[in-house]
Structures are given as structure tokens and as C-alpha cells.
Amino acid sequence: MAMNDDFESDMRRREDLRLIKAFLGITDAHKRRRILELAERLAEDAASNAAGLAAAEASTVEECRDVPDRIE
């Protein structure tokens, strides 16, 4: 499993570097600002979606606790 984690970590670093290299290649300040704003919104949406999913999962777990262990 550690080997898979190393592979995913390496892939993430490569993606990070590609993104940084592409961003640094944009010379138009307005375009860079727009891309940065978009990236920040996407990150906020992802965090919000993750929080919503976690809350929904927790709610489902709580609902399952109300179900009897056996049917009489």
C-alpha cells in the first residue's frame, strides 16, 4: 500500500509542477488573476462539497443507529 501512496504522491507533485509551470507562462496579468480566482473558487467548491458529503454520511450513520438490530 505504501508503494501506491508513493506513486500517487509522485503523480500529485508532477501535476502541481505542471500547473505552476503553465501558470508562470501566462504573461497577461488579467488572465493570471482570472485563473487564480477560478482556482480559488474551485477549491472552495471542493471543500464545500466534501463537507456536505461528510455531513450526509454522518446523518446516514445516525439514521442507521435507529434501525433495530433484529426484526420481531
Contacts in CASP RR format, 6 or more apart in sequence:
PFRMAT RR
TARGET T0000
AUTHOR 0000-0000-0000
METHOD contacts of the structure
MODEL  1
MAMNDDFESDMRRREDLRLIKAFLGITDAHKRRRILELAERLAEDAASNA
AGLAAAEASTVEECRDVPDRIE
23 32 0 8 1.000
23 35 0 8 1.000
26 32 0 8 1.000
26 35 0 8 1.000
END
